[in-house]
């Protein structure tokens, strides 16, 4: 951490609200104060930076600026290939705890364009569809013609697009959610009763919890100023999501700060909104064999009948613990389900 950032944190102008510690109104003031105090006095980014830098990074020619990926090779040249796709508001760090469990596979973890650790994104148009094409091109460059794709959140949407656009290359899918954009256009009359009921629950979630989506998708420039210039604002915006979408003990304070600091030091909070602000075109149905992992603390877990309306769900696995960042929270369970998908893909 630089002295400049520490000074910004120490000079934070805290704004009082009538709901200071009501978590239904956003991050609690007491929690945020403790987090900012730790960030300014005690947290050491350099320790985590060295660990992140030591990952097997390569930059692959794709998409103009190149795609930066973690490329963990198996000792077996013929081992299956898996591609792990992160979401928002995280980064490749979502998969740190899974990587050691997949040493017998070839693993590719792209730093998605606009997100931490990726080359700077300066032009519009980086939709999920375009990112899927860049990832496919990078995998070609790495010499991989057949692979299993795993992901959730934004990464899950990109995984679905990869499977739809490259059915000859994507052997199987492992997802933790169905692309959330599908709920905006799905016809309840064409769904099973519990799937139609899920649409109603999803709509309620968007009304009560989806305000961040509305802002990031419609006014990203305005929001980027507030979050990109204020470490306290950035921490509040991201930490609220990390804590409310996961199990209570999913993150220590330093782990949470590492995920937040990744956005601060790379200056990517504004560009991470790209897949919210750019339109996405999804296929009607995907025939690729799919394993869907369901974790109870995720934001809006789908019933099997809803997922089957869009995906070829071969296995639907419900776990007793874990949330939106399942690869981090429950790495063994996540890796186990991923291996089920690898087996499905042959």
C-alpha positions in Angstrom: 0.0 0.0 0.0 1.3 3.4 -0.9 1.4 6.3 1.6 -1.1 8.1 -0.7 -3.7 5.4 -0.4 -3.2 5.2 3.4 -3.6 8.9 3.7 -6.9 8.8 1.6 -8.2 6.1 3.9 -7.3 8.1 7.1 -9.0 11.2 5.7 -12.2 9.4 4.8 -15.2 11.6 5.3 -17.7 9.3 6.9 -21.3 10.1 6.1 -24.0 9.3 8.7 -27.3 7.7 7.8 -30.3 6.8 10.0 -29.6 3.1 9.3 -26.0 2.9 10.4 -25.8 -0.8 11.2 -28.9 -2.1 9.4 -27.4 -4.6 6.8 -30.6 -4.6 4.8 -29.7 -1.0 3.9 -26.2 -1.8 2.7 -22.9 -2.3 4.5 -23.0 -1.6 8.2 -21.2 1.4 9.5 -19.4 -0.4 12.3 -18.2 -3.1 9.9 -17.0 -0.6 7.4 -15.1 1.4 10.0 -13.3 -1.7 11.1 -12.5 -2.7 7.5 -11.1 0.8 6.7 -9.1 0.9 9.9 -7.5 -2.5 9.0 -6.8 -1.3 5.4 -5.1 1.9 6.5 -3.2 0.4 9.5 -2.0 -3.1 9.3 -3.1 -4.6 5.9 0.0 -5.4 3.8 -0.9 -5.7 0.1 2.7 -6.6 -0.9 2.3 -10.0 0.7 -0.7 -10.8 -1.4 0.8 -9.1 -4.5 3.8 -11.4 -4.4 1.5 -14.5 -4.1 -0.6 -13.3 -7.0 2.4 -12.5 -9.2 3.8 -16.0 -8.5 0.8 -17.6 -10.2 1.7 -19.1 -13.7 0.6 -16.0 -15.7 0.9 -15.8 -19.5 -0.4 -13.3 -22.0 -2.0 -14.8 -25.1 -2.5 -13.0 -28.4 -6.2 -12.4 -28.6 -8.6 -9.5 -28.8 -6.0 -6.9 -29.7 -4.5 -6.1 -26.3 -4.0 -9.8 -25.6 -5.7 -11.9 -22.9 -3.8 -12.4 -19.6 -4.5 -15.9 -18.2 -3.3 -18.1 -15.4 -2.1 -21.3 -17.2 -1.6 -24.2 -14.9 -0.3 -27.2 -16.8 -0.6 -30.8 -15.8 2.4 -33.1 -16.0 0.4 -35.2 -18.3 0.3 -33.6 -21.8 -2.9 -35.5 -22.6 -4.8 -34.4 -19.5 -8.3 -32.8 -19.9 -8.5 -29.0 -20.2 -10.7 -26.9 -18.0 -11.4 -23.2 -18.3 -12.5 -21.3 -15.2 -14.4 -18.0 -15.7 -14.8 -15.5 -12.8 -17.6 -13.0 -12.3 -18.2 -9.6 -10.6 -17.2 -8.2 -8.2 -14.3 -10.6 -8.1 -11.4 -11.7 -10.4 -9.2 -14.7 -11.0 -8.7 -14.7 -7.2 -12.1 -16.5 -7.0 -10.2 -19.7 -8.1 -7.1 -19.5 -5.9 -8.3 -22.3 -3.6 -9.4 -24.5 -6.4 -6.1 -24.5 -8.4 -4.2 -26.8 -6.1 -7.0 -29.3 -6.3 -6.8 -29.5 -10.1 -3.1 -30.2 -10.6 -3.8 -33.2 -12.8 -5.7 -31.1 -15.3 -4.6 -28.3 -17.7 -6.3 -25.2 -16.2 -6.8 -21.9 -17.9 -8.1 -19.0 -15.8 -8.6 -15.8 -17.9 -8.5 -12.3 -16.3 -11.6 -11.2 -18.2 -11.2 -7.9 -20.1 -12.0 -4.9 -17.9 -11.3 -6.8 -14.7 -8.3 -6.8 -12.3 -5.0 -8.1 -13.8 -6.2 -7.8 -17.4 -4.7 -5.3 -19.9 -6.3 -1.8 -19.7 -9.7 -1.6 -21.4 -10.1 1.8 -23.2 -12.8 1.3 -25.8 -16.5 0.4 -25.6 -18.1 -2.7 -27.0 -16.6 -5.3 -24.7 -19.8 -7.3 -24.4 -20.0 -10.8 -22.9 -20.4 -12.1 -26.5 -17.1 -10.4 -27.5 -15.3 -11.7 -24.4 -16.4 -15.2 -25.3 -14.9 -14.8 -28.7 -11.6 -13.5 -27.2 -11.4 -16.4 -24.8 -12.1 -18.9 -27.6 -9.3 -17.3 -29.6 -6.9 -17.5 -26.7 -7.6 -21.2 -26.2 -6.8 -21.8 -29.8 -3.5 -20.0 -29.4 -2.7 -22.2 -26.4 -3.4 -25.3 -28.6 -6.5 -26.4 -26.9 -9.3 -27.6 -29.2 -11.5 -29.3 -26.6 -12.3 -28.3 -23.1 -14.8 -28.1 -20.2 -15.9 -24.6 -19.2 -16.8 -23.7 -15.6 -18.1 -20.4 -14.2 -20.7 -18.3 -12.5 -22.1 -14.8 -12.6 -20.6 -13.0 -15.6 -18.3 -16.0 -16.1 -21.3 -18.3 -16.3 -22.9 -16.2 -19.0 -19.7 -16.2 -21.0 -19.5 -20.0 -20.5 -23.0 -20.4 -22.0 -22.0 -18.2 -25.0 -18.8 -20.2 -25.6 -20.8 -23.5 -25.6 -23.4 -22.0 -28.0 -20.9 -20.5 -30.4 -18.3 -23.3 -30.3 -20.2 -26.6 -29.6 -17.4 -28.5 -31.3 -14.9 -27.2 -28.7 -16.8 -27.1 -25.4 -17.2 -30.7 -24.2 -19.2 -29.8 -21.1 -20.3 -27.0 -18.9 -20.1 -26.6 -15.1 -22.2 -23.7 -13.9 -23.3 -22.2 -10.6 -26.1 -20.3 -12.1 -28.1 -19.8 -15.3 -27.3 -16.6 -17.2 -29.4 -14.0 -15.2 -30.4 -12.1 -18.4 -32.6 -15.1 -19.3 -35.1 -14.2 -16.5 -35.8 -10.9 -18.3 -37.2 -12.5 -21.4 -38.4 -15.9 -20.3 -42.2 -16.6 -20.8 -43.7 -18.0 -17.6 -46.5 -19.7 -19.6 -43.9 -21.9 -21.3 -42.2 -23.0 -18.0 -43.0 -25.7 -15.4 -44.9 -24.3 -12.4 -41.9 -24.1 -10.1 -39.8 -22.5 -12.8 -42.5 -19.9 -13.3 -42.5 -19.3 -9.6 -38.8 -18.8 -9.7 -39.3 -16.1 -12.3 -41.5 -14.2 -9.8 -38.9 -14.6 -7.0 -36.2 -13.4 -9.4 -38.2 -10.3 -10.3 -38.7 -9.6 -6.6 -34.9 -10.0 -6.0 -34.2 -7.5 -8.8 -36.6 -5.0 -7.2 -35.1 -5.3 -3.7 -31.5 -6.1 -4.4 -30.7 -5.2 -8.0 -30.1 -1.5 -7.7 -26.4 -1.9 -8.3 -27.2 -3.6 -11.7 -29.4 -0.6 -12.7 -26.6 1.8 -12.0 -23.8 -0.2 -13.4 -25.7 -0.9 -16.6 -27.1 2.6 -17.3 -24.7 5.1 -15.7 -21.3 3.4 -15.4 -19.3 6.6 -16.0 -21.0 8.4 -13.0 -20.5 5.5 -10.6 -16.9 5.0 -11.7 -16.0 8.5 -10.5 -17.3 7.8 -7.0 -15.8 4.4 -6.6 -12.5 5.0 -8.5 -11.6 8.1 -6.5 -12.6 6.9 -3.0 -11.1 3.7 -1.5 -13.8 3.9 1.2 -16.5 4.0 -1.4 -14.9 1.1 -3.3 -14.7 -1.0 -0.2 -18.3 -0.3 0.8 -19.6 -1.2 -2.7 -17.6 -4.4 -3.1 -17.5 -5.6 0.5 -21.3 -5.4 0.8 -21.6 -7.9 -2.0 -18.9 -10.2 -0.9 -20.3 -10.5 2.6 -24.1 -10.7 1.7 -23.7 -13.2 -1.1 -21.5 -15.7 0.8 -21.4 -17.7 4.0 -20.7 -15.7 7.1 -17.1 -16.9 7.5 -16.2 -17.0 3.8 -13.7 -14.1 4.1 -11.3 -12.9 6.7 -10.8 -9.1 6.7 -7.5 -9.4 4.9 -8.9 -11.8 2.2 -11.8 -9.4 1.6 -9.4 -6.4 1.4 -7.2 -8.3 -1.1 -10.2 -8.7 -3.4 -11.0 -5.0 -3.0 -7.4 -3.9 -3.3 -7.1 -5.8 -6.6 -9.7 -3.4 -8.1 -8.0 -0.3 -6.5 -4.4 -0.9 -7.7 -5.5 -1.9 -11.2 -8.0 0.9 -11.5 -10.6 -1.4 -13.0 -13.8 -0.8 -11.1 -15.2 1.3 -14.0 -14.2 -1.1 -16.7 -15.6 -4.0 -14.8 -19.1 -2.7 -15.5 -18.7 -3.4 -19.2 -20.7 -6.6 -19.3 -23.5 -4.8 -17.5 -23.5 -1.8 -19.8 -23.1 -3.7 -23.1 -26.0 -5.8 -24.5 -25.7 -9.5 -24.6 -27.3 -11.9 -27.2 -28.1 -15.3 -25.7 -29.1 -18.4 -27.6 -32.5 -20.0 -26.8 -31.1 -23.3 -25.6 -27.7 -25.0 -25.3 -27.3 -28.7 -25.8 -23.9 -29.1 -24.2 -23.9 -31.5 -21.3 -24.1 -29.4 -18.1 -23.5 -29.9 -14.4 -25.3 -27.2 -12.3 -24.0 -26.7 -8.8 -26.5 -25.0 -6.4 -25.2 -23.3 -3.3 -27.8 -22.1 -0.7 -26.2 -18.6 0.0 -26.1 -17.7 -3.7 -28.2 -14.7 -4.6 -31.0 -16.5 -6.4 -30.5 -20.3 -6.9 -32.5 -21.8 -9.7 -34.7 -24.9 -9.6 -33.8 -27.7 -11.9 -36.9 -27.2 -14.1 -35.9 -23.6 -14.8 -32.3 -24.5 -15.7 -33.6 -27.3 -18.0 -35.5 -24.8 -20.0 -32.2 -23.5 -21.3 -29.5 -26.0 -20.6 -28.9 -29.7 -21.1 -28.7 -30.4 -17.3 -27.3 -33.9 -16.8 -26.5 -33.4 -13.1 -28.1 -30.9 -10.6 -26.1 -30.9 -7.4 -27.4 -29.1 -4.3 -24.8 -28.3 -1.6 -25.5 -27.6 2.1 -23.1 -24.7 2.3 -21.6 -22.0 0.1 -22.7 -19.0 -1.8 -22.0 -16.9 -4.9 -18.2 -17.3 -4.7 -18.4 -21.1 -4.4 -15.0 -21.9 -5.8 -13.5 -19.8 -3.0 -16.0 -20.8 -0.2 -16.3 -24.5 -1.0 -13.3 -25.4 -3.2 -13.5 -29.2 -2.7 -17.2 -29.3 -3.5 -16.7 -27.0 -6.5 -13.8 -29.1 -7.8 -15.8 -32.3 -7.4 -18.7 -31.0 -9.5 -16.2 -29.7 -12.1 -14.8 -33.2 -12.4 -18.3 -34.5 -12.9 -18.6 -32.2 -15.9 -15.2 -33.3 -17.2 -16.4 -36.9 -17.1 -19.6 -35.9 -18.9 -17.5 -34.4 -21.7 -15.5 -37.5 -22.1 
